Amino acid sequence: MRTPPQKTVADVARELGRYSVDAFEFLREGLDYTVQHRHGENVPEIRKIVVWLEENQFDEDDLSELYEQGALPDDIESFIAEQGGPDTVLSCLNLHVDGKDLCHGLRDLACERWGLMAPAVLASWGIRNTLDFGRMVFALVDSDLLQKQPDDSLSDFENVFDFKSAFETNFRIDLAQNGKKVAKGA
């Protein structure tokens, strides 16, 4: 079982000194957004299984045996049965997203939330390129507030996309909608 982290996100933001606490909150929301879009609608149920295993000091490898013994909570057991059994669920337990996927998810969430103002909002928090996302992620990893895969590195976040072009070209003005000018995401 993992020990609770010694630092808070506010501590990490203060120590790093480059990004606001709001930037870290957006990163957390963007990670959830990206995981949900990448891994689908069963993310809450999958997380519930992972948390239950951790809280009860079991490994993922124990899931099949626990299922066969009927040793899981009823809701988890029902979900596993609905998904076709433990082997199917085991293949979904890793909800990891890589740096590139996370950067694209953060961009998409920013565009949905702030439209053409997205780059200005991010810049006000100190985020000016995709490497800034990586620096934040690895500051959280170093503080045990996020986990990484062995092959994850800060370089995964380098030049994933150009901020200026990614946010400017993601929108167009639709003049045909009832005579109103409306900014739309691409």
Number of C-alpha atoms within 10 A of each C-alpha: 10 8 6 8 11 9 12 13 18 14 13 20 19 13 11 13 11 15 22 19 17 15 21 20 13 17 20 16 15 21 21 17 16 24 19 16 12 16 16 10 11 13 18 11 16 21 14 13 24 18 13 15 17 14 11 9 12 15 11 15 9 12 21 16 12 15 18 12 9 11 11 18 12 10 12 16 19 13 17 23 14 10 13 10 16 21 12 12 21 16 9 14 16 13 16 17 18 15 22 18 18 27 28 17 24 23 22 21 20 20 22 13 11 13 18 20 13 20 22 13 15 20 13 14 17 15 21 17 20 23 20 18 23 21 18 21 25 19 18 20 13 13 17 17 17 13 14 16 9 6 7 14 15 15 13 18 23 17 13 17 17 11 16 11 9 15 20 15 11 16 16 14 12 13 11 9 9 8 8 10 12 14 14 14 15 9
